[in-house]
Amino acid sequence: MKINHWKALGRALLISYISIMSTALIAAEGKPFAQHKFVLQISDMDPSKQTLVLNVAGNILKAYGQDNAEVEIVAFGPGLRLLFQDNNNSSRIDVLSENTVRFFACENTIANMSRIIGEPLKLNSHAKSGSGGIVRIKELVDQGYLLVKP
């Protein structure tokens, strides 16, 4: 009887540990304790707008500190050009990514642009993608992010 009790306790502890670690891994992608959360929208192909959205991301990190601010830049429509592999801002994207800024590319736009140019787009290695830019923005706003359209 004692052996079964210890086995059950061991299983319960193992299940608890796995559950805690799974939650920690999911939370690790973002900063669950960041006090200031921003989603920056880029939907304009104008290079000055692309530079502006990167400047805003950098300014947020400077103002609040890297540990207290969470920033995601969502690119869709013509703004997806910001996340092209050969974009002039690639080195700035690298630096911002190192400082925990996330970049999201709209898969709808990727598919449409790929079809128009006749080949798959080559995106910056820091860009993650998902079903839609607007959908991603809504998800983040629902999580308490402030939407900014520089």
C-alpha positions in Angstrom: 0.0 0.0 0.0 2.8 2.4 0.8 4.4 1.8 -2.5 1.2 2.7 -4.4 0.9 5.9 -2.3 4.4 7.0 -3.2 3.9 6.1 -6.9 0.7 8.2 -7.0 2.5 11.1 -5.2 5.4 10.8 -7.6 3.1 10.9 -10.6 1.2 13.9 -9.2 4.5 15.8 -8.7 5.7 14.9 -12.2 2.5 16.1 -13.8 2.6 19.3 -11.8 6.2 19.9 -12.8 5.4 19.3 -16.5 2.4 21.6 -16.3 4.5 24.4 -14.7 7.3 24.0 -17.2 4.8 24.1 -20.2 3.3 27.3 -18.9 6.8 28.8 -18.4 7.8 27.9 -22.0 4.7 29.6 -23.4 5.2 32.7 -21.3 8.9 32.8 -22.2 8.0 34.0 -25.7 6.6 37.2 -24.4 7.2 39.1 -21.2 4.2 38.3 -19.0 5.3 40.8 -16.3 6.1 43.7 -18.7 4.2 46.8 -17.5 4.1 48.5 -20.9 2.9 46.5 -24.0 2.8 47.9 -27.5 1.8 46.6 -30.9 3.1 48.8 -33.7 1.4 48.5 -37.0 3.2 49.0 -40.3 1.0 48.8 -43.4 2.8 51.5 -45.5 5.6 50.8 -48.0 7.1 54.4 -47.6 10.7 53.9 -46.3 10.2 56.9 -44.0 7.3 55.2 -42.3 9.4 52.0 -41.9 12.1 54.0 -40.3 9.6 55.7 -38.1 8.1 52.4 -36.8 11.6 51.2 -35.9 12.5 54.5 -34.2 9.3 54.2 -32.1 10.2 50.7 -31.1 13.6 51.8 -30.0 12.2 54.8 -28.2 9.8 52.7 -26.2 12.7 50.4 -25.0 14.7 53.5 -24.0 11.8 55.1 -22.2 10.6 52.0 -20.2 13.6 49.7 -20.3 13.9 46.4 -22.0 12.6 44.4 -19.1 9.5 46.6 -18.6 8.4 47.0 -22.2 7.1 44.5 -24.7 7.0 45.5 -28.3 5.7 43.7 -31.4 5.8 45.2 -34.9 3.0 43.7 -37.1 3.6 44.2 -40.9 0.9 43.6 -43.5 -0.1 45.0 -46.9 2.6 47.2 -48.4 4.2 47.4 -45.0 5.4 43.8 -45.3 8.3 45.2 -47.3 9.9 46.2 -44.0 10.4 42.5 -43.3 11.9 41.6 -46.7 15.3 39.9 -46.3 17.0 42.6 -48.4 15.3 45.6 -46.7 17.7 48.5 -45.9 16.6 48.3 -42.3 17.7 44.7 -41.8 20.6 45.6 -39.5 18.2 47.7 -37.3 15.8 44.8 -37.2 18.6 42.5 -36.0 19.5 45.0 -33.2 15.9 45.4 -32.1 15.3 41.7 -32.1 18.3 41.3 -29.8 16.5 43.7 -27.6 13.4 41.5 -27.6 11.3 43.4 -30.1 9.2 40.8 -32.0 8.3 41.0 -35.7 5.2 39.5 -37.2 4.5 39.1 -41.0 1.0 38.6 -42.3 0.7 35.3 -44.2 -2.2 36.6 -46.3 0.1 39.3 -47.6 3.0 36.9 -48.0 0.8 34.6 -50.1 -0.6 37.5 -52.3 2.8 39.1 -52.8 4.4 35.7 -53.6 1.7 35.1 -56.2 2.2 38.5 -57.8 6.0 38.2 -58.1 5.9 34.5 -59.0 8.2 33.2 -56.3 8.2 32.8 -52.5 9.2 35.9 -50.6 12.4 35.9 -48.7 11.7 37.4 -45.3 14.0 38.6 -42.5 15.0 35.6 -40.3 13.5 37.4 -37.2 10.0 37.6 -38.8 7.4 35.1 -37.5 4.2 34.8 -39.5 0.6 33.9 -38.9 -2.8 34.0 -40.5 -3.4 37.7 -40.6 -1.9 41.0 -39.5 -5.2 42.4 -38.4 -6.0 39.2 -36.5 -2.6 39.4 -34.7 -3.2 43.0 -33.8 -6.6 42.2 -32.3 -5.1 39.3 -30.4 -2.5 41.6 -28.8 -5.0 44.4 -28.1 -7.2 41.8 -26.4 -4.2 41.0 -24.2 -3.8 44.6 -23.2 -1.4 45.9 -25.8 -1.7 49.5 -26.9 -2.0 49.8 -30.7 0.2 52.5 -32.2 0.2 53.4 -35.9 3.2 55.6 -36.4 
